[in-house]
Amino acid sequence: MDIYDELGVTKVINGAATLTRFGGSLMPPEVLAAMSEAARHFVNMDELHRKVGERIAAWTHNEAAYVSCGAAAGLALSTAACMTGLDEDKRERLPNTEGMRNEVIVHRRGLVQYAFAIKQVGAKLVRIGTEAGADVGELEGAITDRTAAITYFANPSFMPGQVSLPTAIEIAHQAGIPVIVDAAAQIPPVENLWRFTEMGADLAIFSGGKGLRGPQASGLVLGRKDLIEACAFNACPRPFIGRPMKVGKEELIGLMTAVQLYLDQDHEQLMQTYEDQVQLVITAFAGIPHVTARRSFPSEAGQPMPRAEIILDEQALGITRDEAMSQLLGGKPSIALAGAGASGVFVNPQTLELGQVAIIVDRIKEIITA
C-alpha cells in the first residue's frame, strides 16, 4: 500500500509521453532529496530565485534564467515582461493593457492552445498566415507600434512554412521587438537550452517537468537579463499578475538539481536506451499475425528520439485500436499509450521504467488474442 492505493487513485504505466495529465515525468531520487533538503529551512525567496537563476544561466550558457511555475506560467510572465518592463504603473494595471504595447504576433501554423497564457496577462494575439504557413511580408506587415513581442511555438514538425526563426529575429530586432520561443517540450536535445538564445531569441521557455525530469510545477525561462528581471518584477512574492504562479523553494532547488543532472547525463547512452526499448517492442511482435511493429521517428513533439509504432489489422483481429486502448487504460495495471494514425498505438520509451515495455507488450498480446 502506498499513498495512491490509500486514496484509491489508479497508478498508470505511462507509455504515451511527458503529458501533464499523467504528471509529466518521474523525478530522479537526487531531485527528490534536494527538494526535501530545501523544505527544512526558511529563506529569502527573492535571493533564492536570483541565486538559482544565476547558476542555471551559467550552466546553460545564457545571460540570465528564471524558474517559473510551469512553462505556461513562464510564457505568461515573459509576455508580461515584454509589455511592462520595470514600469510599476504598467505592472499594476495588468491585465488591463490599454495604452501599452500589447500585441503578440504568432503564426497560425503551429499555434497551440497553450497560447491562452499570452492572453491571460492581457495581450492580444495577432495571427499571421494560414495553416500552411506565412511569409516575410506577412510578418513585417503585422508589426506596428502596438507590437510587444513575436512568439514562436517550437516544434520541428510545424516550423516548415513559417518564417524562419533567424529571419524573424532579424526583422524583430530591427524594429526593437523581442522574440519569445516557447520550447516547453523541446528537451531533448540538450543543446536547445542554449540554441534558441544563441540564435538571437530574447527568451526561451522550457517545461521543468518533462524532459528535464524536474518538479511538474516548474518551468524555465532563459535569455536576456533585463527581460528576466522583468519576469521576476511581475511575479510572486509581489502581489501582481504573477502572484498566483508561485514557485516554492522546493521547486526552485528541485529544478536546479534536475538541470544539473540532465546536463551531466550521457545523452548518447540515453538515446540508446530508448532505441533498445523500441527494438524490444518490434522484436516482441515479429511474426504475430495481423500486427505490424516498427520504429517511428521523431516523437510527437518533434523531438529527435524514437517511438515504437504498433499497427493493428482491426478487421482481422476483431478489435479496434480505440477499444484496445480503452482496455489498456482501464486494466490492471492501467497503461496509457498514444494513438498512431487510424489503427495504431505509439509506445514512447521516454516515460517508461525498466521492465515496463515487457508489461505493455504482454498486455497488448492478451487483448488482441482474447
N, C-alpha and C positions, 0 to 999 in steps of 0.2 A: 504493500500500500504506500502510495505517495500522495502529495497534496492534490494532484489531479484526480486520483482514484477517490480520495475522500470527498472531493467536491462533485464527483460524478461527471467530470469533463473528459471527453474522449481524447486520448493521445493519438497523434497522427504520424504515420511514416510519410514524410514529405518528399515525394519524387517529382514534384511539379516545378518549383522554383523558389527563390527567396521572396515569397509573397507575404505581404503584410498580414493578410487574413489568416495565415498559418504561423505568424510570429517571426517572419523574416528568416533569420538563420540561428544556429546554435552557437553560443559564446564558448570559447575555449576556457579551460579551468583557470588559466592565468588572468583572464579578463574578470572572471567571477571573483577571484581572490583579490584583485586590485580594487574592485568595487566594494567588497566587504571591508577592506582596509580604509577606503575613503569614507565609509559610513561611520567611522569611530570618532571623528573629530568635527568641530565647527571650524569654518574658515571664512575669510573674506571672499565672497563669490566673484566679485569683480577681479580681484587679484588672481584667483584660481583660473578664471576664464582667460585672462591675459597670459599667464604663465603656460597654461596648456596650449593656447593658440601659438605662442612663440615657439614652443618645442615642435609641434606638428608642422608648422610652417618651415622650420629649418629642415626637418626630415624630408619634406615633400618638395623642397626647392621652390617655395613660394614666399612672397613678401610678407603675407600675414594669413592667419587662419582663425575661424570662429566655429565653435561647436554649437549646433542648434538642436532643437527638439525634433529631429527627423528632417528629411530632405525637403518636405513640403514647407516646414517652418523656415528652413534655410532660404527657399525661394521667396516666401512672403517677406522675410527680413531683408533679403537682397533687393527686392523691388522697393521696399520702403526706404532703404538706404539710398537708392538712386533718386528717389523723389525728394527726400528731406535733407540729405547730407547731415550736417550737425546743426541744422536750424531748429531751435527749440519750438518756435511757433508752428512750423510745419509739422513737427513731430506730434505736438499736442492736438493738432486738428485731424490727423488720420483717424478713420478712413475718409474724411471729407478732404478731397484733393482739389477743390475749386481754386483756381489761380496758380496751381503748381504745374510743373511738367508731370503729366500723369498718364501718358500713353506708352504702352509697351508693344513693340512690333514683334509679331510671331508669324511663322509660315503656317498656312493651312495644312500643308503636308507635314506630317509628323506631330501635329498638335495633339496633346494628350489631355485627358480630363483633369489631371493634376494642375493644369494652368489656372484652376479656380483659386489657387493660393495667391496668384498675381492679383486677381480681382478682389480678394479678401481684404487687402490693405487699401483699396480704393482706386487702384489703377484700372485703366481701360485697355482691353486688348484691341490691337489694330491688326487684323488678319490680312496677309498678302498672298496672292497667287491662288492656286486651286489645289485639289488633292494630288494633282500630278506634279506640282512644283511652282516655282516663281523665278523671275529673272531679276537682274540687277536693276533694271529700270523700275520695276515694281517696288523694290526695296527703297531705292532712292526717292521715289515719289511718295512713299509713306512717311518719310522723315519730315517733321515740322518743328516749330518752336515749342510744341507740347510733348515731344518725344522724350521720355525719361530713360528708356533702355531698349535694346534689341535682345530678345531671349530665344535661345535655341534649346530644343529638347533632343539631346544627343542619343541617337540610335542609328548605328551604321546602316541598318536596313532601310531607313527612311531619309537619309541625308542626300542620296542622289535625287536631283530635281530641285533641291533647294539651292539658294545662293550659297556658294562655298563659305565655310566659316572664315578662312583667311580674308576672302574678299569682303565679307560683311564687316569684319573687324576693321579693315582699312577704311571702308566707307563710314562706319560709325565714328571712328576716331577723328576723321577729318571734320565731322560735324560736332565733335565734342560729346559724343554719346557713348555710354558704357555698354558692353556686351556681356550678357549672363549666359552661361551654359549650364543647363540642368542635366547633369550626368548621373542622376541618382543610382541607376542600376549598372553603370559602366565600369564596374570593377569585377572581374579583370577586364583589361590588363592593368597591371600596377602602374604603368607609365602614364595612364590617364590622370593620375593625381597631380602631374605637372605638365602634361602635354597641352591641355587647353590654354592654360595661363601662359605657358612659354610661347604659344601661338599668338598671344596677344589678348585673349579674353580677359575681361576685368575681374570676373568672378566665376568660379566653377563650383558646383554643388554636388555632393555625393551623399547617399544614404550611409549611415553608420551601421545599420543592422542587416545589410545584405552581404555583399562580397567581403567587406571588411570584418564581418562577424563580431561587431561591437554591440552595444545595447540597442535594442529595437527602437527605443525612443531617443535616438541620436542621429544627427546629420553633421556634415562637414562642409563649411564654406571656405574656399581658398581663393586668394587673389590680392587685389590692391589694398594697401594698408588703410588708406582713407575710407574706402568703402566698407572694409571690415570693421573699422571703428564706428562707422555709421550704423552697421548692423547691431553692434553692441549698444549703441546710443538709443536704438528703438526697442531694445529687448529687456527682458527681466534681469535684474530686480526692479528696473524702472517701471512706473505704472502706465505704460503706453501700449501701443499696438501689439508689441511682442510679449506683454506680461503673461498671457495665457500659454505661451510657448516656453514654459520654464524648463531649464535643464538643471538637474540635480548634480551635486558634487560627485555622486556615484557614477552618473553617466559621463561626466567630463573625464574622470580618471579611467573609466572603463573604455571609452573610445580612444583615448590617448594610448592605452595599453594595446588595444586591438590594432591600431595603426602601426605601432612598433612591431608587433608580431607579424602583421601582414607584410611589411617591408622586409623583414628578416627571413621570410619564407623562401624555400627553393621553389620558385614558380614553375620551372620546367618539370620538376618532380610532381608538383600539384596537378599540372595538366596531364601528366602521365597517369596519375591515379584515376582521373576522370576517364581517360581513354581506356584504361583497363576495365573499369566498371561497365562502360559501354560495350566493350567486347564480350564481357560476361553475358550480357543480355542477348547479343547477337548469337553467340555460341549456344545458349540455352534453347533458343527457338529454331536452330538449324534443323531442318528435316521434319518440323512439326507441320502437318498438313494445314493449308489454308491460313497460315500465319507467315508474315514476312517481317524480319527484323533487320534494321540497317542503321548505320551511323548517320546522324543529321548534324549539320554544322552551318552557321553558328547557332547560338542559343536564341531563345525567344526575344531577348533584349538586344540581339546583335552582338553579344559578347563572343570573343574568339575562343569558344570552348564547345565540346561536343555533347550531344544527347543521343540516346538510343530511341529510334522510332519503331514502334511495333504496329504493323498494319494488319487488320483483320478482314478476312473474307466473310462479311456478315451473313450473307445468304447461306453459304456452305456451313458455317458454324452454328447458325440458328440463333445468333445473339447479336445485337447491335453494339457498336462501340459505346454508346451512351449508357446502355444497360450494364455493360461490363464495368464502366467507370463508377456507376452508381453502386454496384455490388462491392467494388473495391473500397469505396469511401464508407459504405455502411457496414462493412465486415469487421472481423476481429482477426488481426489488427486492422484499423482503419488506414487506408492507403490513398493518398491524393496524387493523381497524375494529371497532366495537361493533355487536352485533346490535340490530335495531329490530323489536319485535313478533315475529310468526311468520315473516315473509318479507322483512324489510328490513335495511338497514345504516345506521348513522349515520356521517357524515363530520364530525369535530369540528375546526374551524379553529384552536382554541386551541394545539394542539401541532404545527401544520404550518408548515414553512418555505416561503418564496417559491418558487413553481413546483411544489410537491408536489401541489396539487389537480389539476393537469393530468395528472400521472403516475397518480394514483389513478383519475381518470375514464377515461383511456385503457386502463388495465389491466382495469377492470371491463367495459368495452366488449369487450375481447378475450375475456374469459372467457365472457360471456353470448352471444357470437356464434360461439364456436368450434364 
